Amino acid sequence: MLALMETWAAITAFVASGGPILFWIAALAFAMWTVIFERLWFYKGSLSKVKSQTVGVWEARAERKSWNARKIRIALISRAANKINQNLDILGTMVTLCPLLGLLGTVTGMIEVFNVLAVTGGGDAKSMASGVSRATIPTMAGMVAAISGVFGTTLVNRIAERENQLLEDHLTMDH
């Protein structure tokens, strides 16, 4: 229990030195990784059901060579691709927002530095250092969250692209 309290004290000290924008970055990173894990969970579990239903509908057709059959195939692929690609755009937006929130923290920290300069005339180095800390820590946190999100998003996008291609390959028109 003592280790947990010490860890909590270290986290609150870190947030205090970086400013309240760190809460927003943490919330965004949590939401981003929740979506990444949800997509991975979907690909590992429910995707096989979606693919088998799509292939089943296609294979149940007696005729697969006409213009109508091609359009039905395209529609089946599109419906399945919508499920496979669900939330990928939101995920990309979240990754993009992480460094922007870090820059917002930088701006608010620099405003604090300029405020100290205006009030004290530049003589209070300790107060200026606090503002610089509030300027750099959110930038670092935003970049770390974005970099981790880039890795997760790249993995999810590759899986989605591969699964879309595999589904398209399974819906053959030649038999």
HELIX and SHEET records of a PDB file:
HELIX    1   1 LEU A    2  GLY A   18  1                                  17    
HELIX    2   2 ILE A   21  LYS A   44  1                                  24    
HELIX    3   3 LEU A   47  GLU A   59  1                                  13    
HELIX    4   4 TRP A   67  ILE A   84  1                                  18    
HELIX    5   5 LEU A   88  THR A  120  1                                  33    
HELIX    6   6 ALA A  125  HIS A  170  1                                  46    
END                                                                             
